[in-house]
Amino acid sequence: MQTIQEQFSWCDVEPEVKQLLLLASDNWEYTDLAEKYIREALFKASNNLDVLIGAYRFFFYKHQPATALSIAEQVLQTIATREHLPIEWSELKSILLARKLEPKIRLYLNAYAAKGLILAQLGKIESAKAISERVREIDDSREFCSTTVFEVITRSPDEEEDE
C-alpha cells in the first residue's frame, strides 16, 4: 500500500494537504464533501500551483465556472509574479513564445486557455475569443485547445446549418 507521500510524489505540499486532496478524490461523487476538502487544501496550501490547478479543474468539472475562473486567475497571477511576466500582451506574447516549453510557462498557457474556455461558458464571448486567439498564436500544435474554442465561438450560424 502506498503512503500519501508516494501517491502524490509529484505534488510538493505538506502531507496534511495531500491527505485532503486524496479525500476530495475519494469523495468525488459527494460534491459538497469533496468541495470542503478542496477548499481546506486551498487554504492550507496558500498559493501552491499544484493545489490551485487541481482546484480550478475540480470546480470546472463540477460545473462551477465562476469559482473555476477565479482560481484559474490565481494561477495566472501566481505564475506571472514568480516568473516576472509583464501584464501587457504586446510584451507578454514574445516571452511566452520564447519560453513555451518551460513547465511554468506551459502551466500559464494552460490556465490562460482554460480561462478562455470558462469565459465562453459564462457567455463572455468577446473576452473568450480574445484569449483563445492569443493562445492559438503561440500554440502551433493545438495542445491547449484554444484553436478549437476559437473555432467554436467564431463559427457562424450558417456553418452550423451546413453540418
Secondary structure, DSSP 8 states (H G I E B T S, - for coil): ---HHHHTTT--S-HHHHHHHHHHHHTTTSHHHHHHHHHHHHHHHTT-HHHHHHHHHHHHHTT-HHHHHHHHHHHHHHHHHHHT--SSHHHHHHHHHHHTTSHHHHHHHHHHHHHHHHHHHTT-HHHHHHHHHHHHHH-TT-TTSHHHHHHHHH--HHHHHH-
